[in-house]
Amino acid sequence: FRSVLSIKERIESISIKEDGLEALTKLQNELIYAASSIEKEMNNVTNKLQSGKTKVQELEEKVNTLEAELSRTKTENMRDHLTGLLTRRAFSDEIKKIESAYERIKTQYAIIFFDLDHFKRLNDTYGHECGDVVLSTFGKILNKSIRDHDIVGRYGGEEFVAIIHFNLNRELLQFLKRIKTIVTENSFLYKDKKIKVTFSAGVALRSNYDTYDNTLQKADMLLYQAKESGRNKIVLENGMEI
């Protein structure tokens, strides 16, 4: 750029009469060279800018990829790999939201503890792969039976827990009877074998207790009661059995 300014000054000071066309021709050549140098420099700047833009785009793509991977991993960690239900930790996280709604507007809900009957015997008889199929199938039955604002999780082993919202008691009873009917009136299919499965369950209503934890403990106690009194039954806290 300094060379261009120098040429400009020389053009202003030149006298055609004194210096003639020869001097102008020389200046013309210098101008052409200077213009070429400027063009080359501008191309270099443009290429650098383009290169910088490309690197920024690459970084943005990497960030987007990492964010997508993080989101996928988080989702996977929320779901039990075998049943597709919420993990125990994810279930506990969802409870915080449900409890918040309960404290604000007293949304009525029940906690239901499920336990597959004689699951160890089933594993010993048919193998762990069969046990996994039964767990997966039972999980799908529960998941398809709940509504959007309900949740169900695998609590551990062959234990499952569900939060079921309801306005009238009969809505809760209908849900419980539907699960019992589906499981007991159908066979679980493993390869070419049809296997009969039953479950026990305990049901406690949140509104009858001071805290969620107390309600959960009561549901667990009622499940134990169901298992001790013969299994294949759902026990409610009012003494009713399904």
Disulfide bonds with the S-S distance in Angstrom:
none
